Amino acid sequence: MVHFEKSWFGGVRINGKNYRDVLTVGEEVEPRDWKRLEQAFGRGHWLGDWEVEKLLSGKPEIIIIGNGTEGALEVTEEIKKKIKEAGVELKILLTPQAIEEFNNLYQAGRRVNALIHTTC
């Protein structure tokens, strides 16, 4: 079971463990690969193709993207289109709302994956 307990600028607590930014796929929680993000984009305010592929794995009904406390994480139109074409609903929310929505959907038995960005 994945349960977001709280978020703050620069972190999130899931099942009693603190993380920076994370991907949740099914029952798995994985820290985002900051080194790879910085090599690809120079910073972590973008989604990598490899992250989108992970989010689409396990046949989710919904993908939630927590785009930070100020909404700085960029979700390109290309990524939105790719998720829509896969038949998956996409919700992009500020991180505090994203973790609340994730918990509600997950507890309701929905297949939901998430990427949570915890800074700006």
BELMOLIN-V868203 format. One record per helix or strand of 3 or more residues. SS is the DSSP state (helix for helix, strand for strand). FROM is the first residue (numbers start at 1). TO is the last residue. If there is no record, write none. Layout:
SS,FROM,TO  SS,FROM,TO
This chain:
strand,4,8  strand,11,14  strand,17,19  strand,22,25  strand,28,31  helix,34,41  helix,49,56  strand,62,67  helix,77,85  strand,89,93  helix,95,107  strand,112,117
